[in-house]
Amino acid sequence: MTNVYRKAIRLSVALWVLSQAQSGSAHQHQAAEDWQPKEYSLSEAFAPTPLPDRVVLTWVGDPARSQAVTWRTVRSSVNIGLITLFPHQIRPP
């Protein structure tokens, strides 16, 4: 696997994660002076969500010949873990 291809995969994964985070969050805008911080307990603040977080690109076995992507979500929100990777020079559908 060439260096360029590895970079393309990393970029594709990062862009996918970013697009999922942006498309899944509907922001409700309010005036800055009306905003109040919401307190969360530690268990709520660090709990997994339906959106993937802690996305890690690593390897399995020989790092020169393998890659693995892991992420964290709420177990009940995912039936199958799936990532679509695209070579850098080809645009996704």
Backbone as XML, in Angstrom:
<?xml version="1.0"?>
<chain id="A" units="angstrom">
  <residue number="1" name="MET">
    <atom name="N" x="0.854" y="-1.169" z="0.000"/>
    <atom name="CA" x="0.000" y="0.000" z="0.000"/>
    <atom name="C" x="0.902" y="1.234" z="0.000"/>
  </residue>
  <residue number="2" name="THR">
    <atom name="N" x="0.684" y="2.128" z="-0.949"/>
    <atom name="CA" x="1.542" y="3.299" z="-1.067"/>
    <atom name="C" x="1.181" y="4.346" z="-0.026"/>
  </residue>
  <residue number="3" name="ASN">
    <atom name="N" x="2.124" y="5.246" z="0.196"/>
    <atom name="CA" x="1.923" y="6.340" z="1.146"/>
    <atom name="C" x="0.742" y="7.222" z="0.739"/>
  </residue>
  <residue number="4" name="VAL">
    <atom name="N" x="0.620" y="7.486" z="-0.554"/>
    <atom name="CA" x="-0.467" y="8.331" z="-1.046"/>
    <atom name="C" x="-1.811" y="7.663" z="-0.766"/>
  </residue>
  <residue number="5" name="TYR">
    <atom name="N" x="-1.880" y="6.358" z="-0.991"/>
    <atom name="CA" x="-3.125" y="5.629" z="-0.750"/>
    <atom name="C" x="-3.472" y="5.642" z="0.734"/>
  </residue>
  <residue number="6" name="ARG">
    <atom name="N" x="-2.483" y="5.472" z="1.607"/>
    <atom name="CA" x="-2.728" y="5.527" z="3.050"/>
    <atom name="C" x="-3.274" y="6.889" z="3.453"/>
  </residue>
  <residue number="7" name="LYS">
    <atom name="N" x="-2.664" y="7.952" z="2.919"/>
    <atom name="CA" x="-3.141" y="9.300" z="3.240"/>
    <atom name="C" x="-4.567" y="9.503" z="2.743"/>
  </residue>
  <residue number="8" name="ALA">
    <atom name="N" x="-4.866" y="8.957" z="1.573"/>
    <atom name="CA" x="-6.217" y="9.086" z="1.030"/>
    <atom name="C" x="-7.228" y="8.375" z="1.919"/>
  </residue>
  <residue number="9" name="ILE">
    <atom name="N" x="-6.863" y="7.214" z="2.426"/>
    <atom name="CA" x="-7.764" y="6.480" z="3.309"/>
    <atom name="C" x="-7.980" y="7.259" z="4.600"/>
  </residue>
  <residue number="10" name="ARG">
    <atom name="N" x="-6.908" y="7.774" z="5.182"/>
    <atom name="CA" x="-7.043" y="8.550" z="6.419"/>
    <atom name="C" x="-7.939" y="9.758" z="6.199"/>
  </residue>
  <residue number="11" name="LEU">
    <atom name="N" x="-7.717" y="10.458" z="5.090"/>
    <atom name="CA" x="-8.514" y="11.640" z="4.784"/>
    <atom name="C" x="-9.976" y="11.259" z="4.562"/>
  </residue>
  <residue number="12" name="SER">
    <atom name="N" x="-10.214" y="10.173" z="3.852"/>
    <atom name="CA" x="-11.583" y="9.734" z="3.594"/>
    <atom name="C" x="-12.303" y="9.393" z="4.889"/>
  </residue>
  <residue number="13" name="VAL">
    <atom name="N" x="-11.619" y="8.690" z="5.784"/>
    <atom name="CA" x="-12.224" y="8.330" z="7.071"/>
    <atom name="C" x="-12.520" y="9.589" z="7.872"/>
  </residue>
  <residue number="14" name="ALA">
    <atom name="N" x="-11.575" y="10.516" z="7.912"/>
    <atom name="CA" x="-11.776" y="11.753" z="8.665"/>
    <atom name="C" x="-12.941" y="12.560" z="8.097"/>
  </residue>
  <residue number="15" name="LEU">
    <atom name="N" x="-13.028" y="12.649" z="6.782"/>
    <atom name="CA" x="-14.124" y="13.396" z="6.167"/>
    <atom name="C" x="-15.465" y="12.719" z="6.408"/>
  </residue>
  <residue number="16" name="TRP">
    <atom name="N" x="-15.476" y="11.398" z="6.369"/>
    <atom name="CA" x="-16.720" y="10.670" z="6.640"/>
    <atom name="C" x="-17.190" y="10.938" z="8.064"/>
  </residue>
  <residue number="17" name="VAL">
    <atom name="N" x="-16.278" y="10.858" z="9.013"/>
    <atom name="CA" x="-16.634" y="11.092" z="10.413"/>
    <atom name="C" x="-17.156" y="12.509" z="10.589"/>
  </residue>
  <residue number="18" name="LEU">
    <atom name="N" x="-16.476" y="13.467" z="9.971"/>
    <atom name="CA" x="-16.913" y="14.861" z="10.055"/>
    <atom name="C" x="-18.294" y="15.035" z="9.434"/>
  </residue>
  <residue number="19" name="SER">
    <atom name="N" x="-18.530" y="14.428" z="8.283"/>
    <atom name="CA" x="-19.840" y="14.578" z="7.639"/>
    <atom name="C" x="-20.943" y="13.946" z="8.478"/>
  </residue>
  <residue number="20" name="GLN">
    <atom name="N" x="-20.652" y="12.820" z="9.135"/>
    <atom name="CA" x="-21.656" y="12.184" z="9.984"/>
    <atom name="C" x="-21.978" y="13.062" z="11.184"/>
  </residue>
  <residue number="21" name="ALA">
    <atom name="N" x="-20.962" y="13.669" z="11.750"/>
    <atom name="CA" x="-21.174" y="14.529" z="12.918"/>
    <atom name="C" x="-21.988" y="15.762" z="12.533"/>
  </residue>
  <residue number="22" name="GLN">
    <atom name="N" x="-21.703" y="16.332" z="11.360"/>
    <atom name="CA" x="-22.415" y="17.533" z="10.949"/>
    <atom name="C" x="-23.840" y="17.232" z="10.513"/>
  </residue>
  <residue number="23" name="SER">
    <atom name="N" x="-24.044" y="16.135" z="9.804"/>
    <atom name="CA" x="-25.388" y="15.842" z="9.314"/>
    <atom name="C" x="-26.304" y="15.366" z="10.431"/>
  </residue>
  <residue number="24" name="GLY">
    <atom name="N" x="-25.739" y="14.800" z="11.482"/>
    <atom name="CA" x="-26.562" y="14.277" z="12.559"/>
    <atom name="C" x="-26.921" y="15.291" z="13.616"/>
  </residue>
  <residue number="25" name="SER">
    <atom name="N" x="-26.346" y="16.454" z="13.561"/>
    <atom name="CA" x="-26.628" y="17.423" z="14.616"/>
    <atom name="C" x="-27.431" y="18.589" z="14.051"/>
  </residue>
  <residue number="26" name="ALA">
    <atom name="N" x="-28.610" y="18.766" z="14.563"/>
    <atom name="CA" x="-29.442" y="19.898" z="14.171"/>
    <atom name="C" x="-29.275" y="20.963" z="15.249"/>
  </residue>
  <residue number="27" name="HIS">
    <atom name="N" x="-28.612" y="22.036" z="14.895"/>
    <atom name="CA" x="-28.335" y="23.094" z="15.865"/>
    <atom name="C" x="-29.550" y="24.001" z="16.009"/>
  </residue>
  <residue number="28" name="GLN">
    <atom name="N" x="-29.880" y="24.317" z="17.226"/>
    <atom name="CA" x="-30.912" y="25.300" z="17.492"/>
    <atom name="C" x="-30.193" y="26.565" z="17.950"/>
  </residue>
  <residue number="29" name="HIS">
    <atom name="N" x="-30.267" y="27.582" z="17.121"/>
    <atom name="CA" x="-29.546" y="28.813" z="17.417"/>
    <atom name="C" x="-30.353" y="29.678" z="18.366"/>
  </residue>
  <residue number="30" name="GLN">
    <atom name="N" x="-29.657" y="30.277" z="19.296"/>
    <atom name="CA" x="-30.295" y="31.214" z="20.206"/>
    <atom name="C" x="-29.326" y="32.368" z="20.454"/>
  </residue>
  <residue number="31" name="ALA">
    <atom name="N" x="-29.842" y="33.446" z="20.909"/>
    <atom name="CA" x="-29.005" y="34.622" z="21.150"/>
    <atom name="C" x="-27.944" y="34.303" z="22.199"/>
  </residue>
  <residue number="32" name="ALA">
    <atom name="N" x="-26.764" y="34.832" z="22.010"/>
    <atom name="CA" x="-25.642" y="34.553" z="22.913"/>
    <atom name="C" x="-25.953" y="34.984" z="24.339"/>
  </residue>
  <residue number="33" name="GLU">
    <atom name="N" x="-26.669" y="36.080" z="24.507"/>
    <atom name="CA" x="-26.958" y="36.560" z="25.868"/>
    <atom name="C" x="-27.972" y="35.669" z="26.588"/>
  </residue>
  <residue number="34" name="ASP">
    <atom name="N" x="-28.741" y="34.864" z="25.837"/>
    <atom name="CA" x="-29.707" y="33.949" z="26.442"/>
    <atom name="C" x="-29.098" y="32.591" z="26.787"/>
  </residue>
  <residue number="35" name="TRP">
    <atom name="N" x="-27.906" y="32.343" z="26.297"/>
    <atom name="CA" x="-27.301" y="31.021" z="26.460"/>
    <atom name="C" x="-26.864" y="30.778" z="27.900"/>
  </residue>
  <residue number="36" name="GLN">
    <atom name="N" x="-27.178" y="29.596" z="28.399"/>
    <atom name="CA" x="-26.745" y="29.175" z="29.722"/>
    <atom name="C" x="-26.089" y="27.800" z="29.596"/>
  </residue>
  <residue number="37" name="PRO">
    <atom name="N" x="-24.955" y="27.598" z="30.244"/>
    <atom name="CA" x="-24.325" y="26.284" z="30.149"/>
    <atom name="C" x="-25.174" y="25.234" z="30.847"/>
  </residue>
  <residue number="38" name="LYS">
    <atom name="N" x="-25.172" y="24.042" z="30.296"/>
    <atom name="CA" x="-25.916" y="22.940" z="30.893"/>
    <atom name="C" x="-24.936" y="22.056" z="31.638"/>
  </residue>
  <residue number="39" name="GLU">
    <atom name="N" x="-25.273" y="21.707" z="32.850"/>
    <atom name="CA" x="-24.395" y="20.846" z="33.637"/>
    <atom name="C" x="-24.686" y="19.383" z="33.327"/>
  </residue>
  <residue number="40" name="TYR">
    <atom name="N" x="-23.617" y="18.614" z="33.202"/>
    <atom name="CA" x="-23.713" y="17.186" z="32.959"/>
    <atom name="C" x="-22.914" y="16.456" z="34.030"/>
  </residue>
  <residue number="41" name="SER">
    <atom name="N" x="-23.408" y="15.305" z="34.418"/>
    <atom name="CA" x="-22.612" y="14.465" z="35.314"/>
    <atom name="C" x="-21.491" y="13.852" z="34.474"/>
  </residue>
  <residue number="42" name="LEU">
    <atom name="N" x="-20.464" y="13.332" z="35.131"/>
    <atom name="CA" x="-19.365" y="12.712" z="34.393"/>
    <atom name="C" x="-19.850" y="11.531" z="33.570"/>
  </residue>
  <residue number="43" name="SER">
    <atom name="N" x="-20.786" y="10.755" z="34.099"/>
    <atom name="CA" x="-21.278" y="9.610" z="33.332"/>
    <atom name="C" x="-22.035" y="10.064" z="32.083"/>
  </residue>
  <residue number="44" name="GLU">
    <atom name="N" x="-22.741" y="11.202" z="32.150"/>
    <atom name="CA" x="-23.429" y="11.728" z="30.965"/>
    <atom name="C" x="-22.444" y="12.375" z="29.991"/>
  </residue>
  <residue number="45" name="ALA">
    <atom name="N" x="-21.480" y="13.099" z="30.520"/>
    <atom name="CA" x="-20.547" y="13.836" z="29.673"/>
    <atom name="C" x="-19.685" y="12.917" z="28.822"/>
  </residue>
  <residue number="46" name="PHE">
    <atom name="N" x="-19.340" y="11.745" z="29.335"/>
    <atom name="CA" x="-18.444" y="10.846" z="28.618"/>
    <atom name="C" x="-19.139" y="9.590" z="28.105"/>
  </residue>
  <residue number="47" name="ALA">
    <atom name="N" x="-20.456" y="9.596" z="28.105"/>
    <atom name="CA" x="-21.215" y="8.442" z="27.619"/>
    <atom name="C" x="-21.163" y="8.376" z="26.097"/>
  </residue>
  <residue number="48" name="PRO">
    <atom name="N" x="-21.182" y="7.170" z="25.522"/>
    <atom name="CA" x="-21.229" y="7.059" z="24.066"/>
    <atom name="C" x="-22.555" y="7.586" z="23.526"/>
  </residue>
  <residue number="49" name="THR">
    <atom name="N" x="-22.545" y="8.006" z="22.273"/>
    <atom name="CA" x="-23.723" y="8.544" z="21.603"/>
    <atom name="C" x="-23.964" y="7.768" z="20.310"/>
  </residue>
  <residue number="50" name="PRO">
    <atom name="N" x="-25.091" y="8.000" z="19.637"/>
    <atom name="CA" x="-25.309" y="7.334" z="18.344"/>
    <atom name="C" x="-24.313" y="7.773" z="17.264"/>
  </residue>
  <residue number="51" name="LEU">
    <atom name="N" x="-23.745" y="8.976" z="17.400"/>
    <atom name="CA" x="-22.732" y="9.425" z="16.444"/>
    <atom name="C" x="-21.378" y="8.845" z="16.821"/>
  </residue>
  <residue number="52" name="PRO">
    <atom name="N" x="-20.605" y="8.375" z="15.836"/>
    <atom name="CA" x="-19.304" y="7.789" z="16.157"/>
    <atom name="C" x="-18.343" y="8.821" z="16.748"/>
  </residue>
  <residue number="53" name="ASP">
    <atom name="N" x="-17.609" y="8.412" z="17.766"/>
    <atom name="CA" x="-16.536" y="9.242" z="18.300"/>
    <atom name="C" x="-15.359" y="8.338" z="18.627"/>
  </residue>
  <residue number="54" name="ARG">
    <atom name="N" x="-14.272" y="8.921" z="19.026"/>
    <atom name="CA" x="-13.034" y="8.178" z="19.302"/>
    <atom name="C" x="-12.645" y="7.289" z="18.124"/>
  </residue>
  <residue number="55" name="VAL">
    <atom name="N" x="-12.664" y="7.877" z="16.931"/>
    <atom name="CA" x="-12.323" y="7.143" z="15.708"/>
    <atom name="C" x="-10.810" y="6.987" z="15.650"/>
  </residue>
  <residue number="56" name="VAL">
    <atom name="N" x="-10.357" y="5.740" z="15.502"/>
    <atom name="CA" x="-8.926" y="5.446" z="15.516"/>
    <atom name="C" x="-8.577" y="4.584" z="14.310"/>
  </residue>
  <residue number="57" name="LEU">
    <atom name="N" x="-7.576" y="5.020" z="13.544"/>
    <atom name="CA" x="-7.033" y="4.222" z="12.451"/>
    <atom name="C" x="-5.782" y="3.548" z="12.977"/>
  </residue>
  <residue number="58" name="THR">
    <atom name="N" x="-5.742" y="2.233" z="12.942"/>
    <atom name="CA" x="-4.615" y="1.480" z="13.474"/>
    <atom name="C" x="-4.340" y="0.293" z="12.557"/>
  </residue>
  <residue number="59" name="TRP">
    <atom name="N" x="-3.637" y="-0.697" z="13.024"/>
    <atom name="CA" x="-3.318" y="-1.856" z="12.203"/>
    <atom name="C" x="-3.679" y="-3.138" z="12.940"/>
  </residue>
  <residue number="60" name="VAL">
    <atom name="N" x="-3.728" y="-4.201" z="12.175"/>
    <atom name="CA" x="-3.952" y="-5.541" z="12.716"/>
    <atom name="C" x="-2.816" y="-6.406" z="12.179"/>
  </residue>
  <residue number="61" name="GLY">
    <atom name="N" x="-2.011" y="-6.957" z="13.050"/>
    <atom name="CA" x="-0.888" y="-7.776" z="12.582"/>
    <atom name="C" x="0.229" y="-6.910" z="12.028"/>
  </residue>
  <residue number="62" name="ASP">
    <atom name="N" x="0.563" y="-7.116" z="10.774"/>
    <atom name="CA" x="1.669" y="-6.413" z="10.117"/>
    <atom name="C" x="1.215" y="-5.012" z="9.702"/>
  </residue>
  <residue number="63" name="PRO">
    <atom name="N" x="1.792" y="-3.941" z="10.286"/>
    <atom name="CA" x="1.355" y="-2.578" z="9.958"/>
    <atom name="C" x="1.612" y="-2.188" z="8.502"/>
  </residue>
  <residue number="64" name="ALA">
    <atom name="N" x="2.517" y="-2.874" z="7.823"/>
    <atom name="CA" x="2.789" y="-2.559" z="6.424"/>
    <atom name="C" x="1.707" y="-3.122" z="5.496"/>
  </residue>
  <residue number="65" name="ARG">
    <atom name="N" x="0.903" y="-4.040" z="5.992"/>
    <atom name="CA" x="-0.055" y="-4.728" z="5.127"/>
    <atom name="C" x="-1.499" y="-4.699" z="5.632"/>
  </residue>
  <residue number="66" name="SER">
    <atom name="N" x="-1.771" y="-4.004" z="6.702"/>
    <atom name="CA" x="-3.137" y="-4.038" z="7.220"/>
    <atom name="C" x="-3.519" y="-2.707" z="7.854"/>
  </residue>
  <residue number="67" name="GLN">
    <atom name="N" x="-4.807" y="-2.482" z="7.935"/>
    <atom name="CA" x="-5.343" y="-1.321" z="8.638"/>
    <atom name="C" x="-6.647" y="-1.732" z="9.302"/>
  </residue>
  <residue number="68" name="ALA">
    <atom name="N" x="-6.971" y="-1.061" z="10.372"/>
    <atom name="CA" x="-8.242" y="-1.274" z="11.052"/>
    <atom name="C" x="-8.740" y="0.065" z="11.553"/>
  </residue>
  <residue number="69" name="VAL">
    <atom name="N" x="-10.034" y="0.256" z="11.506"/>
    <atom name="CA" x="-10.652" y="1.473" z="12.010"/>
    <atom name="C" x="-11.606" y="1.063" z="13.118"/>
  </residue>
  <residue number="70" name="THR">
    <atom name="N" x="-11.481" y="1.718" z="14.252"/>
    <atom name="CA" x="-12.401" y="1.464" z="15.346"/>
    <atom name="C" x="-13.059" y="2.780" z="15.748"/>
  </residue>
  <residue number="71" name="TRP">
    <atom name="N" x="-14.247" y="2.686" z="16.288"/>
    <atom name="CA" x="-14.941" y="3.853" z="16.796"/>
    <atom name="C" x="-15.902" y="3.414" z="17.880"/>
  </residue>
  <residue number="72" name="ARG">
    <atom name="N" x="-16.445" y="4.395" z="18.590"/>
    <atom name="CA" x="-17.346" y="4.104" z="19.698"/>
    <atom name="C" x="-18.706" y="4.726" z="19.401"/>
  </residue>
  <residue number="73" name="THR">
    <atom name="N" x="-19.768" y="3.963" z="19.632"/>
    <atom name="CA" x="-21.144" y="4.460" z="19.556"/>
    <atom name="C" x="-21.959" y="3.736" z="20.619"/>
  </residue>
  <residue number="74" name="VAL">
    <atom name="N" x="-23.209" y="4.123" z="20.753"/>
    <atom name="CA" x="-24.125" y="3.397" z="21.620"/>
    <atom name="C" x="-24.411" y="2.064" z="20.947"/>
  </residue>
  <residue number="75" name="ARG">
    <atom name="N" x="-24.250" y="0.985" z="21.666"/>
    <atom name="CA" x="-24.404" y="-0.351" z="21.076"/>
    <atom name="C" x="-25.773" y="-0.542" z="20.423"/>
  </residue>
  <residue number="76" name="SER">
    <atom name="N" x="-26.819" y="-0.040" z="21.023"/>
    <atom name="CA" x="-28.171" y="-0.248" z="20.493"/>
    <atom name="C" x="-28.441" y="0.549" z="19.220"/>
  </residue>
  <residue number="77" name="SER">
    <atom name="N" x="-27.591" y="1.526" z="18.877"/>
    <atom name="CA" x="-27.850" y="2.359" z="17.704"/>
    <atom name="C" x="-27.195" y="1.813" z="16.438"/>
  </residue>
  <residue number="78" name="VAL">
    <atom name="N" x="-26.402" y="0.750" z="16.544"/>
    <atom name="CA" x="-25.663" y="0.241" z="15.389"/>
    <atom name="C" x="-25.948" y="-1.244" z="15.223"/>
  </residue>
  <residue number="79" name="ASN">
    <atom name="N" x="-26.439" y="-1.606" z="14.039"/>
    <atom name="CA" x="-26.650" y="-3.024" z="13.737"/>
    <atom name="C" x="-25.413" y="-3.644" z="13.109"/>
  </residue>
  <residue number="80" name="ILE">
    <atom name="N" x="-24.696" y="-2.869" z="12.300"/>
    <atom name="CA" x="-23.489" y="-3.347" z="11.645"/>
    <atom name="C" x="-22.524" y="-2.174" z="11.512"/>
  </residue>
  <residue number="81" name="GLY">
    <atom name="N" x="-21.256" y="-2.424" z="11.773"/>
    <atom name="CA" x="-20.244" y="-1.383" z="11.615"/>
    <atom name="C" x="-19.788" y="-1.326" z="10.175"/>
  </residue>
  <residue number="82" name="LEU">
    <atom name="N" x="-19.904" y="-0.177" z="9.543"/>
    <atom name="CA" x="-19.578" y="-0.064" z="8.132"/>
    <atom name="C" x="-18.942" y="1.287" z="7.846"/>
  </residue>
  <residue number="83" name="ILE">
    <atom name="N" x="-17.823" y="1.246" z="7.156"/>
    <atom name="CA" x="-17.172" y="2.463" z="6.670"/>
    <atom name="C" x="-16.953" y="2.273" z="5.185"/>
  </residue>
  <residue number="84" name="THR">
    <atom name="N" x="-17.244" y="3.297" z="4.416"/>
    <atom name="CA" x="-16.992" y="3.262" z="2.985"/>
    <atom name="C" x="-15.751" y="4.096" z="2.707"/>
  </residue>
  <residue number="85" name="LEU">
    <atom name="N" x="-14.757" y="3.472" z="2.093"/>
    <atom name="CA" x="-13.518" y="4.157" z="1.757"/>
    <atom name="C" x="-13.453" y="4.385" z="0.257"/>
  </residue>
  <residue number="86" name="PHE">
    <atom name="N" x="-12.949" y="5.529" z="-0.135"/>
    <atom name="CA" x="-12.809" y="5.863" z="-1.536"/>
    <atom name="C" x="-11.366" y="6.261" z="-1.810"/>
  </residue>
  <residue number="87" name="PRO">
    <atom name="N" x="-10.794" y="5.797" z="-2.906"/>
    <atom name="CA" x="-9.470" y="6.298" z="-3.293"/>
    <atom name="C" x="-9.534" y="7.808" z="-3.474"/>
  </residue>
  <residue number="88" name="HIS">
    <atom name="N" x="-8.452" y="8.466" z="-3.214"/>
    <atom name="CA" x="-8.398" y="9.920" z="-3.224"/>
    <atom name="C" x="-8.834" y="10.522" z="-4.553"/>
  </residue>
  <residue number="89" name="GLN">
    <atom name="N" x="-8.476" y="9.905" z="-5.674"/>
    <atom name="CA" x="-8.782" y="10.495" z="-6.965"/>
    <atom name="C" x="-10.214" y="10.236" z="-7.448"/>
  </residue>
  <residue number="90" name="ILE">
    <atom name="N" x="-10.981" y="9.411" z="-6.752"/>
    <atom name="CA" x="-12.354" y="9.126" z="-7.144"/>
    <atom name="C" x="-13.288" y="9.796" z="-6.145"/>
  </residue>
  <residue number="91" name="ARG">
    <atom name="N" x="-14.278" y="10.503" z="-6.661"/>
    <atom name="CA" x="-15.245" y="11.163" z="-5.793"/>
    <atom name="C" x="-16.297" y="10.157" z="-5.322"/>
  </residue>
  <residue number="92" name="PRO">
    <atom name="N" x="-16.715" y="10.258" z="-4.057"/>
    <atom name="CA" x="-17.772" y="9.351" z="-3.580"/>
    <atom name="C" x="-19.098" y="9.642" z="-4.281"/>
  </residue>
  <residue number="93" name="PRO">
    <atom name="N" x="-19.984" y="8.629" z="-4.375"/>
    <atom name="CA" x="-21.285" y="8.842" z="-5.047"/>
    <atom name="C" x="-22.166" y="9.803" z="-4.278"/>
  </residue>
</chain>
